[in-house]
Amino acid sequence: MVFGRTFWLCRRWAVNADAVSQEEMEDCCDRKYIKWLNFQKDIKSVLDQCHIMALPSYYREGVPKSLFDACAVDRPIVTTLSIGCKDVMDGGVNGFLIPVKDCEAWAEKMRILIEKELPKMCRHGRLLRVFQHV
């Protein structure tokens, strides 16, 4: 399987002083490999064009709906062992769970997923969520 390695960032700007500013985000988005799409209301259309859902959350946000959306369209997930995120995952089956703020583990699991595991985990994502919620 061959596909371009472009990262799309979908997020709303936070008023939080600790958050990445809009200016910092625009500076890191080269529009070739990293694209900022801003907030997206129709996340399904974005997911339909993606191969992987990555959510590097590190705070207690509850269960992110976006992870269920990714499972619904058979996208494998890479996310953190944070509250809520880990509840959507069966690590190694429909994606990978990464320790919070561990960039090296994140890069390694993304590499494994892209190079070896993508087709298998795509098939398992939706089935896992369907059977667990029947």
Secondary structure, DSSP 8 states (H G I E B T S, - for coil): ------EEE-------TTS--HHHHHHH--SSSEEE----S-HHHHHTT-S-EEE---S---S-HHHHHHHHTT--EEEESSTTGGGS--TTTSEEEE-TT-HHHHHHHHHHIIIIIHHHHHHHHHHHHHHHT-
